[in-house]
Each structure stands twice: as C-alpha cells, then as structure tokens.
Amino acid sequence: MDVVEVAKALASRTRVEILDWLKDPDTHFVSRRDGDLGPAGVCASLIAEKAGIAAPTASRHLEVLRRAGLVESERITGWNYHRRSADGLRRAHELLERI
C-alpha cells in the first residue's frame, strides 16, 4: 500500500462518499433487482446511480479506490460488486498516521 495512492483516492469527494456509503450499504442503497446488493458488496450500477454519475465514471472512481486498497471488488455473473476493505482501511489509517 502506497501513501500517495491512498491520498489520491481520498482527494475526491465522490470517492470519500462512496467509502462512506459502503460502510452501511443497506442504509444508502436501494436494491433494484435480486442480487445487486448483498454479501459480495454493492453493484457498480447502484453506486453510479447514488453518486449521480455515469457508469464509466463510477468505474474509474472504484478503480482508484481498489488500487489504493480501500475497496475490494468481485465479478459475479457479469456484474461487478464492491465493498470496503477493512484491512485496507486499517493499513491506510496506519500509513496516514505516520506522516
């Protein structure tokens, strides 16, 4: 994990909001179809809708969060699901405390 990647990931209000929403998905997202919200995480389309952005833009934000280690992604039957990485967030917190 790189402190610069973490800082870049947190430099966007949208990415910080996504992390916050993923903390409690059942409160922040409304399922549109069976399986888009569950243990694997939140479907990227729900994240894009909540953020008010296009799906490709949401994908770019999620990729930055994933590269920084703050989000885990899983592809299931053609859909991408995303959830917070508790371990990644802990390590990011430790990195940021050092500076």
All heavy atoms as an XYZ file, in Angstrom:
773
protein
N       0.849     -1.170      0.000
C       0.000      0.000      0.000
C       0.895      1.233      0.000
O       1.866      1.296      0.737
C      -0.909     -0.034      1.222
C      -1.799      1.190      1.342
S      -3.003      1.080      2.663
C      -4.229      0.084      1.873
N       0.535      2.180     -0.835
C       1.320      3.385     -1.027
C       0.562      4.598     -0.499
O      -0.611      4.805     -0.841
C       1.614      3.530     -2.525
C       2.388      4.776     -2.853
O       3.370      5.075     -2.153
O       2.002      5.464     -3.811
N       1.210      5.401      0.335
C       0.555      6.556      0.942
C       0.080      7.551     -0.114
O      -0.967      8.181      0.044
C       1.464      7.223      2.008
C       2.641      7.919      1.368
C       0.666      8.178      2.874
N       0.809      7.677     -1.212
C       0.390      8.598     -2.275
C      -0.890      8.096     -2.940
O      -1.805      8.879     -3.213
C       1.521      8.809     -3.302
C       1.036      9.628     -4.479
C       2.708      9.480     -2.632
N      -0.987      6.783     -3.185
C      -2.209      6.214     -3.776
C      -3.400      6.420     -2.841
O      -4.500      6.734     -3.288
C      -2.025      4.724     -4.079
C      -1.123      4.442     -5.240
C      -1.657      4.956     -6.559
O      -2.870      4.852     -6.826
O      -0.838      5.476     -7.340
N      -3.175      6.240     -1.557
C      -4.244      6.453     -0.579
C      -4.668      7.921     -0.586
O      -5.860      8.234     -0.616
C      -3.804      6.014      0.837
C      -4.823      6.444      1.879
C      -3.582      4.507      0.872
N      -3.695      8.821     -0.587
C      -4.007     10.253     -0.600
C      -4.776     10.637     -1.857
O      -5.748     11.400     -1.798
C      -2.722     11.070     -0.487
N      -4.377     10.098     -3.005
C      -5.097     10.363     -4.258
C      -6.530      9.861     -4.171
O      -7.458     10.529     -4.628
C      -4.399      9.682     -5.438
C      -3.135     10.350     -5.888
C      -2.551      9.563     -7.061
C      -1.205     10.069     -7.478
N      -0.629      9.258     -8.572
N      -6.695      8.677     -3.617
C      -8.033      8.099     -3.507
C      -8.937      8.955     -2.631
O     -10.121      9.116     -2.916
C      -7.947      6.680     -2.960
N      -8.364      9.527     -1.584
C      -9.156     10.328     -0.649
C      -9.286     11.789     -1.070
O      -9.985     12.561     -0.422
C      -8.546     10.237      0.751
C      -8.527      8.836      1.355
C      -7.799      8.851      2.687
C      -9.938      8.282      1.502
N      -8.653     12.151     -2.178
C      -8.678     13.542     -2.647
C      -9.946     13.887     -3.410
O     -10.117     15.025     -3.832
C      -7.454     13.817     -3.523
N     -10.840     12.942     -3.578
C     -12.084     13.169     -4.300
C     -13.275     13.032     -3.359
O     -13.423     12.008     -2.685
C     -12.215     12.150     -5.432
O     -13.537     12.091     -5.906
N     -14.116     14.030     -3.349
C     -15.319     13.982     -2.508
C     -16.180     12.775     -2.884
O     -16.727     12.090     -2.021
C     -16.129     15.267     -2.645
C     -17.395     15.278     -1.794
C     -18.148     16.586     -1.881
N     -17.338     17.747     -1.605
C     -17.023     18.194     -0.396
N     -17.438     17.544      0.669
N     -16.298     19.281     -0.236
N     -16.289     12.492     -4.184
C     -17.098     11.362     -4.629
C     -16.549     10.051     -4.081
O     -17.305      9.207     -3.595
C     -17.157     11.306     -6.171
O     -17.750     12.518     -6.649
C     -17.956     10.114     -6.658
N     -15.241      9.866     -4.129
C     -14.656      8.627     -3.610
C     -14.831      8.508     -2.102
O     -15.104      7.413     -1.593
C     -13.193      8.521     -4.023
C     -13.049      8.262     -5.519
C     -11.645      7.897     -5.920
N     -10.695      8.994     -5.877
C     -10.435      9.800     -6.896
N     -11.066      9.664     -8.047
N      -9.545     10.759     -6.769
N     -14.701      9.614     -1.396
C     -14.925      9.579      0.057
C     -16.388      9.236      0.348
O     -16.686      8.445      1.245
C     -14.507     10.918      0.706
C     -14.936     10.971      2.164
C     -12.999     11.113      0.594
N     -17.309      9.797     -0.434
C     -18.729      9.473     -0.258
C     -18.982      7.994     -0.536
O     -19.725      7.345      0.204
C     -19.593     10.337     -1.182
C     -19.699     11.765     -0.743
C     -20.473     12.649     -1.710
O     -20.564     12.306     -2.920
O     -20.998     13.665     -1.257
N     -18.372      7.463     -1.587
C     -18.538      6.042     -1.903
C     -18.073      5.190     -0.722
O     -18.771      4.250     -0.310
C     -17.796      5.669     -3.199
C     -18.495      6.299     -4.414
C     -17.705      4.148     -3.355
C     -17.703      6.215     -5.709
N     -16.920      5.506     -0.155
C     -16.437      4.763      1.017
C     -17.431      4.847      2.170
O     -17.691      3.855      2.850
C     -15.081      5.288      1.467
C     -13.874      4.843      0.663
C     -12.626      5.586      1.134
C     -13.681      3.344      0.754
N     -17.988      6.027      2.388
C     -18.959      6.205      3.453
C     -20.224      5.388      3.186
O     -20.732      4.706      4.082
C     -19.300      7.691      3.608
C     -20.230      7.952      4.771
O     -19.957      7.440      5.886
O     -21.244      8.649      4.578
N     -20.714      5.426      1.962
C     -21.920      4.657      1.622
C     -21.690      3.161      1.782
O     -22.580      2.444      2.233
C     -22.354      4.934      0.190
C     -22.725      6.351     -0.094
C     -23.202      7.284      0.792
C     -22.631      7.016     -1.355
N     -23.400      8.478      0.150
C     -23.071      8.349     -1.166
C     -22.228      6.622     -2.623
C     -23.120      9.273     -2.200
C     -22.273      7.546     -3.660
C     -22.718      8.855     -3.436
N     -20.500      2.705      1.413
C     -20.210      1.271      1.501
C     -20.056      0.794      2.946
O     -20.074     -0.405      3.209
C     -18.956      0.918      0.696
C     -19.097      1.041     -0.824
C     -17.756      0.767     -1.500
C     -20.177      0.137     -1.365
N     -19.935      1.741      3.872
C     -19.856      1.371      5.290
C     -21.168      0.724      5.733
O     -21.188     -0.200      6.531
C     -19.574      2.607      6.149
C     -19.286      2.280      7.590
C     -19.137      3.503      8.484
C     -18.319      4.599      7.888
N     -18.150      5.748      8.796
N     -22.288      1.217      5.201
C     -23.610      0.700      5.560
C     -24.481      0.661      4.305
O     -25.345      1.510      4.116
C     -24.238      1.580      6.639
C     -25.536      1.019      7.179
O     -25.913     -0.112      6.813
O     -26.193      1.725      7.957
N     -24.239     -0.311      3.439
C     -24.937     -0.354      2.151
C     -26.459     -0.419      2.255
O     -27.162      0.201      1.456
C     -24.400     -1.623      1.487
C     -23.138     -1.927      2.171
C     -23.265     -1.386      3.560
N     -26.974     -1.142      3.242
C     -28.423     -1.277      3.359
C     -29.108      0.052      3.643
O     -30.261      0.255      3.267
C     -28.789     -2.289      4.443
C     -28.414     -3.707      4.049
O     -28.496     -4.029      2.847
O     -28.035     -4.483      4.936
N     -28.405      0.972      4.269
C     -28.963      2.292      4.554
C     -28.872      3.211      3.345
O     -29.767      4.014      3.107
C     -28.209      2.945      5.740
O     -28.407      2.136      6.893
C     -28.694      4.357      6.016
N     -27.815      3.074      2.563
C     -27.538      4.036      1.497
C     -27.984      3.616      0.101
O     -28.032      4.453     -0.799
C     -26.042      4.357      1.471
C     -25.590      5.073      2.693
N     -25.886      6.389      2.937
C     -24.897      4.640      3.766
C     -25.377      6.757      4.092
N     -24.768      5.706      4.618
N     -28.287      2.338     -0.097
C     -28.654      1.871     -1.427
C     -29.992      1.145     -1.394
O     -30.322      0.480     -0.412
C     -27.585      0.914     -1.980
C     -26.244      1.558     -2.168
C     -25.259      1.433     -1.200
C     -25.973      2.319     -3.295
C     -24.019      2.031     -1.357
C     -24.730      2.926     -3.459
C     -23.764      2.782     -2.494
N     -30.725      1.268     -2.479
C     -31.989      0.567     -2.640
C     -31.801     -0.459     -3.756
O     -31.454     -0.093     -4.882
C     -33.130      1.546     -3.000
C     -34.420      0.797     -3.257
C     -33.308      2.589     -1.909
N     -32.027     -1.704     -3.426
C     -31.863     -2.775     -4.413
C     -32.886     -2.600     -5.539
O     -34.056     -2.328     -5.295
C     -32.063     -4.130     -3.735
O     -31.958     -5.162     -4.669
N     -32.418     -2.728     -6.776
C     -33.283     -2.604     -7.948
C     -33.665     -3.972     -8.512
O     -34.666     -4.116     -9.178
C     -32.602     -1.782     -9.041
C     -32.251     -0.383     -8.613
C     -33.497      0.478     -8.623
N     -33.141      1.850     -8.328
C     -33.694      2.561     -7.370
N     -34.623      2.044     -6.624
N     -33.314      3.793     -7.156
N     -32.792     -4.968     -8.274
C     -33.060     -6.333     -8.745
C     -32.332     -7.296     -7.805
O     -31.366     -6.932     -7.154
C     -32.627     -6.519    -10.193
C     -31.169     -6.305    -10.462
C     -30.871     -6.399    -11.956
N     -29.622     -5.772    -12.296
C     -29.415     -4.480    -12.484
N     -30.409     -3.639    -12.371
N     -28.231     -4.009    -12.798
N     -32.804     -8.498     -7.777
C     -32.250     -9.504     -6.888
C     -30.747     -9.656     -7.098
O     -30.282     -9.842     -8.225
C     -32.936    -10.847     -7.133
C     -32.573    -11.878     -6.084
O     -32.402    -11.494     -4.913
O     -32.444    -13.059     -6.447
N     -29.974     -9.510     -6.033
C     -28.544     -9.747     -6.085
C     -27.669     -8.529     -6.278
O     -26.453     -8.639     -6.231
N     -28.242     -7.332     -6.498
C     -27.383     -6.166     -6.732
C     -26.873     -5.539     -5.443
O     -26.060     -4.628     -5.464
C     -28.059     -5.126     -7.622
C     -29.334     -4.543     -7.045
O     -29.706     -4.896     -5.909
O     -29.985     -3.751     -7.755
N     -27.329     -6.063     -4.318
C     -26.918     -5.566     -3.010
C     -26.886     -6.765     -2.070
O     -27.903     -7.390     -1.831
C     -27.926     -4.521     -2.528
C     -27.726     -3.853     -1.186
C     -26.425     -3.083     -1.156
C     -28.896     -2.913     -0.900
N     -25.709     -7.110     -1.593
C     -25.639     -8.280     -0.734
C     -24.261     -8.501     -0.165
O     -23.433     -7.589     -0.138
N     -23.982     -9.728      0.262
C     -22.706    -10.041      0.913
C     -21.486     -9.771      0.035
O     -20.418     -9.451      0.551
C     -22.807    -11.526      1.234
C     -24.241    -11.879      1.099
C     -24.872    -10.864      0.206
N     -21.625     -9.909     -1.274
C     -20.492     -9.668     -2.173
C     -20.191     -8.179     -2.291
O     -19.126     -7.791     -2.737
C     -20.775    -10.249     -3.561
N     -21.133     -7.350     -1.895
C     -20.959     -5.904     -1.984
C     -22.109     -5.253     -2.724
O     -23.202     -5.798     -2.795
N     -21.818     -4.097     -3.280
C     -22.829     -3.301     -3.971
C     -22.487     -3.273     -5.453
O     -21.341     -3.022     -5.829
C     -22.873     -1.860     -3.411
C     -23.880     -1.017     -4.162
C     -23.182     -1.875     -1.921
N     -23.478     -3.514     -6.284
C     -23.294     -3.472     -7.730
C     -22.869     -2.058     -8.145
O     -23.374     -1.057     -7.630
C     -24.600     -3.858     -8.407
S     -24.509     -3.868    -10.197
N     -21.932     -2.003     -9.073
C     -21.415     -0.707     -9.532
C     -22.515      0.198    -10.059
O     -22.440      1.419     -9.909
C     -20.348     -0.929    -10.604
N     -23.564     -0.374    -10.649
C     -24.644      0.462    -11.189
C     -25.382      1.206    -10.083
O     -25.806      2.351    -10.270
C     -25.616     -0.376    -12.010
O     -26.263     -1.346    -11.210
N     -25.534      0.585     -8.916
C     -26.174      1.271     -7.788
C     -25.304      2.418     -7.276
O     -25.815      3.476     -6.896
C     -26.464      0.292     -6.648
C     -27.551     -0.746     -6.874
C     -27.700     -1.620     -5.633
C     -28.869     -0.097     -7.234
N     -24.000      2.205     -7.281
C     -23.070      3.246     -6.836
C     -23.123      4.425     -7.794
O     -23.203      5.580     -7.364
C     -21.643      2.682     -6.706
C     -21.604      1.629     -5.580
C     -20.630      3.802     -6.454
C     -20.331      0.808     -5.520
N     -23.122      4.149     -9.092
C     -23.197      5.216    -10.091
C     -24.490      6.008     -9.933
O     -24.480      7.247     -9.957
C     -23.106      4.629    -11.497
N     -25.590      5.297     -9.747
C     -26.887      5.953     -9.583
C     -26.903      6.849     -8.346
O     -27.330      8.002     -8.408
C     -27.979      4.890     -9.483
C     -29.373      5.463     -9.335
C     -30.417      4.359     -9.221
O     -30.274      3.315     -9.889
O     -31.368      4.551     -8.448
N     -26.423      6.333     -7.233
C     -26.409      7.101     -5.974
C     -25.529      8.342     -6.102
O     -25.884      9.409     -5.609
C     -25.895      6.208     -4.837
C     -25.663      6.895     -3.521
C     -26.879      6.908     -2.688
C     -26.580      7.482     -1.311
N     -27.779      7.808     -0.603
N     -24.397      8.205     -6.798
C     -23.463      9.323     -6.954
C     -23.928     10.314     -8.019
O     -23.381     11.418     -8.109
C     -22.070      8.802     -7.295
N     -24.898      9.918     -8.839
C     -25.372     10.795     -9.896
C     -24.357     10.952    -11.020
O     -24.230     12.032    -11.601
N     -23.635      9.872    -11.301
C     -22.596      9.906    -12.332
C     -22.802      8.742    -13.302
O     -23.514      7.784    -12.988
C     -21.177      9.843    -11.715
C     -21.016      8.609    -10.813
C     -20.880     11.124    -10.941
C     -19.648      8.464    -10.166
N     -22.175      8.826    -14.446
C     -22.258      7.750    -15.432
C     -21.501      6.520    -14.935
O     -20.553      6.634    -14.156
C     -21.683      8.223    -16.758
N     -21.908      5.365    -15.416
C     -21.267      4.109    -15.004
C     -19.760      4.099    -15.257
O     -19.001      3.667    -14.375
C     -21.940      2.926    -15.696
N     -19.267      4.584    -16.420
C     -17.816      4.593    -16.614
C     -17.074      5.479    -15.604
O     -15.977      5.151    -15.159
C     -17.640      5.121    -18.035
C     -18.934      4.819    -18.714
C     -19.975      4.962    -17.644
N     -17.696      6.580    -15.225
C     -17.085      7.475    -14.232
C     -17.035      6.783    -12.872
O     -16.019      6.833    -12.174
C     -17.857      8.796    -14.141
O     -17.907      9.393    -15.433
C     -17.224      9.758    -13.145
N     -18.113      6.100    -12.517
C     -18.136      5.353    -11.252
C     -17.066      4.270    -11.266
O     -16.369      4.069    -10.268
C     -19.515      4.742    -11.022
N     -16.916      3.610    -12.401
C     -15.897      2.563    -12.517
C     -14.495      3.120    -12.309
O     -13.657      2.485    -11.662
C     -15.984      1.881    -13.882
O     -17.177      1.139    -13.960
N     -14.254      4.308    -12.833
C     -12.932      4.928    -12.635
C     -12.706      5.251    -11.164
O     -11.623      5.017    -10.628
C     -12.789      6.179    -13.504
C     -12.515      5.848    -14.958
C     -12.077      7.056    -15.758
N     -13.060      8.120    -15.836
C     -14.075      8.154    -16.720
N     -14.221      7.184    -17.588
N     -14.912      9.165    -16.733
N     -13.716      5.802    -10.499
C     -13.587      6.099     -9.071
C     -13.332      4.814     -8.277
O     -12.468      4.772     -7.395
C     -14.846      6.788     -8.538
C     -14.952      8.224     -8.882
N     -14.003      9.166     -8.528
C     -15.916      8.909     -9.553
C     -14.372     10.359     -8.956
N     -15.532     10.230     -9.589
N     -14.069      3.766     -8.591
C     -13.909      2.495     -7.880
C     -12.547      1.882     -8.138
O     -11.947      1.278     -7.242
C     -15.034      1.537     -8.263
C     -16.400      1.941     -7.698
C     -17.522      1.271     -8.472
C     -16.473      1.639     -6.215
N     -12.030      2.057     -9.332
C     -10.690      1.536     -9.652
C      -9.622      2.256     -8.832
O      -8.677      1.635     -8.336
C     -10.407      1.667    -11.147
C      -9.030      1.193    -11.556
C      -8.729     -0.268    -11.247
O      -9.676     -1.064    -11.056
O      -7.538     -0.619    -11.175
N      -9.751      3.556     -8.668
C      -8.792      4.304     -7.846
C      -8.852      3.805     -6.404
O      -7.815      3.584     -5.763
C      -9.070      5.829     -7.921
C      -8.247      6.601     -6.902
C      -8.815      6.354     -9.325
N     -10.055      3.601     -5.886
C     -10.208      3.096     -4.526
C      -9.642      1.679     -4.392
O      -9.008      1.339     -3.392
C     -11.678      3.109     -4.113
C     -12.286      4.494     -3.908
C     -13.802      4.399     -3.805
C     -11.699      5.171     -2.679
N      -9.844      0.863     -5.419
C      -9.329     -0.510     -5.393
C      -7.800     -0.528     -5.434
O      -7.160     -1.228     -4.658
C      -9.892     -1.316     -6.564
C      -9.609     -2.811     -6.436
C      -9.881     -3.552     -7.719
N      -9.035     -3.091     -8.817
C      -7.723     -3.332     -8.934
N      -7.084     -4.020     -8.012
N      -7.032     -2.873     -9.959
N      -7.212      0.292     -6.312
C      -5.752      0.352     -6.400
C      -5.132      0.825     -5.092
O      -4.033      0.412     -4.730
C      -5.312      1.269     -7.541
C      -5.224      0.542     -8.872
C      -4.683      1.437     -9.931
N      -5.710      2.454    -10.163
C      -5.512      3.679    -10.588
N      -4.331      4.110    -10.856
N      -6.505      4.513    -10.763
N      -5.823      1.692     -4.391
C      -5.323      2.181     -3.102
C      -5.523      1.150     -1.989
O      -5.008      1.324     -0.888
C      -6.026      3.490     -2.735
N      -6.276      0.089     -2.280
C      -6.505     -0.954     -1.288
C      -7.667     -0.683     -0.359
O      -7.853     -1.391      0.628
N      -8.491      0.324     -0.669
C      -9.582      0.704      0.221
C     -10.889     -0.023     -0.082
O     -11.791     -0.073      0.759
C      -9.808      2.216      0.135
C      -8.561      3.071      0.435
C      -8.874      4.541      0.236
C      -8.030      2.790      1.828
N     -10.983     -0.559     -1.290
C     -12.189     -1.259     -1.735
C     -11.770     -2.592     -2.349
O     -10.738     -2.684     -3.013
C     -12.965     -0.404     -2.772
C     -14.026     -1.195     -3.492
C     -13.593      0.808     -2.104
N     -12.585     -3.601     -2.109
C     -12.402     -4.903     -2.753
C     -13.501     -5.052     -3.794
O     -14.636     -4.638     -3.567
C     -12.528     -6.024     -1.718
C     -11.469     -5.958     -0.641
C     -11.722     -6.926      0.493
O     -12.858     -7.455      0.614
O     -10.795     -7.147      1.277
N     -13.150     -5.639     -4.920
C     -14.114     -5.829     -5.994
C     -14.189     -7.296     -6.352
O     -13.196     -8.021     -6.271
C     -13.710     -5.017     -7.225
O     -13.655     -3.651     -6.905
N     -15.386     -7.718     -6.756
C     -15.597     -9.107     -7.133
C     -16.547     -9.138     -8.324
O     -17.565     -8.441     -8.330
C     -16.204     -9.857     -5.950
C     -16.375    -11.320     -6.152
C     -16.857    -12.017     -4.883
O     -16.912    -11.397     -3.810
O     -17.190    -13.206     -5.003
N     -16.200     -9.915     -9.323
C     -17.053    -10.052    -10.506
C     -17.850    -11.352    -10.373
O     -17.280    -12.422    -10.224
C     -16.222    -10.065    -11.768
C     -17.066    -10.020    -13.020
C     -16.197     -9.596    -14.205
N     -16.968     -9.504    -15.418
C     -17.673     -8.445    -15.799
N     -17.686     -7.365    -15.042
N     -18.345     -8.443    -16.923
N     -19.173    -11.228    -10.418
C     -20.057    -12.382    -10.302
C     -21.076    -12.310    -11.437
O     -21.802    -11.322    -11.560
C     -20.796    -12.400     -8.938
C     -19.797    -12.431     -7.789
C     -21.748    -13.591     -8.859
C     -20.418    -12.285     -6.424
N     -21.101    -13.344    -12.219
C     -22.018    -13.471    -13.364
C     -22.169    -12.171    -14.162
O     -23.268    -11.709    -14.423
C     -23.415    -13.979    -12.925
O     -23.997    -13.052    -12.015
C     -23.338    -15.348    -12.305
N     -21.043    -11.591    -14.493
C     -21.057    -10.411    -15.350
C     -21.268     -9.085    -14.645
O     -21.274     -8.042    -15.287
N     -21.444     -9.108    -13.347
C     -21.661     -7.868    -12.589
C     -20.487     -7.658    -11.641
O     -19.953     -8.600    -11.082
C     -22.955     -7.945    -11.775
C     -24.157     -8.093    -12.640
C     -24.773     -9.255    -13.003
C     -24.883     -7.050    -13.282
N     -25.827     -9.001    -13.823
C     -25.928     -7.653    -14.009
C     -24.752     -5.666    -13.313
C     -26.830     -6.915    -14.757
C     -25.656     -4.939    -14.063
C     -26.683     -5.555    -14.771
N     -20.105     -6.399    -11.447
C     -19.028     -6.058    -10.517
C     -19.619     -5.572     -9.203
O     -20.461     -4.661     -9.197
C     -18.127     -4.972    -11.108
C     -17.350     -5.489    -12.282
O     -16.789     -6.572    -12.233
N     -17.315     -4.723    -13.358
N     -19.149     -6.168     -8.121
C     -19.604     -5.812     -6.782
C     -18.437     -5.246     -5.989
O     -17.305     -5.706     -6.119
C     -20.174     -7.044     -6.068
C     -21.419     -7.560     -6.731
C     -21.349     -8.465     -7.769
C     -22.669     -7.108     -6.335
C     -22.498     -8.923     -8.401
C     -23.825     -7.551     -6.956
C     -23.728     -8.460     -7.994
O     -24.860     -8.897     -8.615
N     -18.745     -4.271     -5.146
C     -17.694     -3.561     -4.423
C     -18.076     -3.448     -2.950
O     -19.237     -3.227     -2.605
C     -17.507     -2.164     -5.025
C     -17.304     -2.224     -6.508
N     -16.077     -2.482     -7.071
C     -18.172     -2.106     -7.533
C     -16.198     -2.497     -8.386
N     -17.460     -2.278     -8.691
N     -17.061     -3.591     -2.111
C     -17.242     -3.447     -0.662
C     -15.973     -2.834     -0.076
O     -14.902     -2.900     -0.677
C     -17.542     -4.794     -0.007
C     -16.436     -5.808     -0.141
C     -16.841     -7.194      0.351
N     -15.849     -8.168     -0.014
C     -15.786     -8.792     -1.179
N     -16.695     -8.562     -2.100
N     -14.835     -9.652     -1.428
N     -16.116     -2.242      1.085
C     -14.957     -1.673      1.774
C     -14.002     -2.788      2.178
O     -14.431     -3.880      2.517
C     -15.411     -0.931      3.028
C     -16.122      0.360      2.732
C     -16.869      0.895      3.949
N     -16.087      0.980      5.145
C     -15.700      2.104      5.726
N     -16.030      3.257      5.210
N     -14.998      2.089      6.829
N     -12.733     -2.486      2.165
C     -11.725     -3.425      2.641
C     -11.321     -3.001      4.043
O     -10.606     -2.002      4.216
C     -10.501     -3.421      1.718
O      -9.456     -4.153      2.314
N     -11.790     -3.728      5.039
C     -11.478     -3.379      6.426
C      -9.973     -3.393      6.652
O      -9.416     -2.485      7.289
C     -12.180     -4.339      7.385
N      -9.301     -4.397      6.108
C      -7.849     -4.490      6.260
C      -7.162     -3.323      5.542
O      -6.238     -2.711      6.079
C      -7.344     -5.824      5.711
C      -5.855     -6.003      5.943
O      -5.406     -5.822      7.092
O      -5.141     -6.307      4.967
N      -7.607     -3.010      4.344
C      -7.028     -1.893      3.598
C      -7.227     -0.563      4.296
O      -6.315      0.269      4.351
N      -8.407     -0.356      4.835
C      -8.678      0.895      5.551
C      -7.821      0.993      6.816
O      -7.321      2.068      7.145
C     -10.165      1.004      5.887
C     -11.045      1.284      4.676
C     -12.492      0.984      4.991
C     -10.883      2.733      4.232
N      -7.630     -0.134      7.494
C      -6.775     -0.135      8.696
C      -5.341      0.224      8.320
O      -4.703      1.067      8.951
C      -6.823     -1.511      9.382
C      -5.948     -1.605     10.635
C      -5.804     -3.040     11.126
N      -5.373     -3.988     10.115
C      -4.125     -4.088      9.644
N      -3.187     -3.280     10.074
N      -3.829     -4.995      8.717
N      -4.828     -0.407      7.245
C      -3.457     -0.132      6.813
C      -3.314      1.313      6.330
O      -2.302      1.960      6.603
C      -3.044     -1.108      5.720
C      -2.826     -2.514      6.263
C      -2.313     -3.480      5.233
N      -3.327     -3.647      4.188
C      -3.074     -3.848      2.907
N      -1.833     -3.939      2.479
N      -4.046     -4.011      2.044
N      -4.331      1.840      5.648
C      -4.284      3.233      5.184
C      -4.243      4.180      6.382
O      -3.496      5.160      6.392
C      -5.502      3.548      4.309
N      -5.024      3.876      7.399
C      -5.032      4.696      8.612
C      -3.648      4.701      9.261
O      -3.137      5.768      9.658
C      -6.078      4.152      9.586
C      -6.238      4.974     10.807
N      -5.591      4.676     11.976
C      -6.956      6.099     11.037
C      -5.902      5.574     12.882
N      -6.737      6.456     12.343
N      -3.013      3.539      9.330
C      -1.676      3.450      9.905
C      -0.657      4.244      9.081
O       0.198      4.932      9.638
C      -1.242      1.979      9.998
C      -1.990      1.190     11.036
C      -1.734     -0.299     10.961
O      -0.963     -0.749     10.084
O      -2.321     -1.023     11.784
N      -0.768      4.169      7.754
C       0.136      4.937      6.882
C      -0.031      6.426      7.101
O       0.960      7.169      7.217
C      -0.172      4.640      5.408
C       0.492      3.465      4.754
C      -0.022      3.299      3.341
C       2.002      3.624      4.733
N      -1.265      6.865      7.136
C      -1.529      8.298      7.288
C      -1.109      8.828      8.666
O      -0.730      9.987      8.783
C      -3.006      8.609      7.004
C      -3.431      8.374      5.556
C      -4.949      8.482      5.428
C      -2.743      9.344      4.620
N      -1.175      7.967      9.673
C      -0.724      8.393     10.995
C       0.769      8.668     11.035
O       1.241      9.432     11.860
C      -1.076      7.324     12.042
C      -2.502      7.368     12.493
C      -2.745      6.416     13.633
O      -2.164      5.305     13.667
O      -3.533      6.788     14.524
N       1.537      8.040     10.151
C       2.982      8.188     10.142
C       3.459      9.512      9.542
O       4.618      9.892      9.738
C       3.630      7.049      9.364
C       3.549      5.733     10.072
C       4.352      4.693      9.352
N       3.611      3.451      9.403
C       3.681      2.489      8.509
N       4.473      2.614      7.477
N       2.981      1.401      8.638
N       2.587     10.182      8.798
C       3.048     11.434      8.189
C       2.593     12.640      8.969
O       1.793     12.596      9.822
C       2.592     11.563      6.707
C       1.085     11.428      6.575
C       3.308     10.571      5.861
C       0.598     11.669      5.174
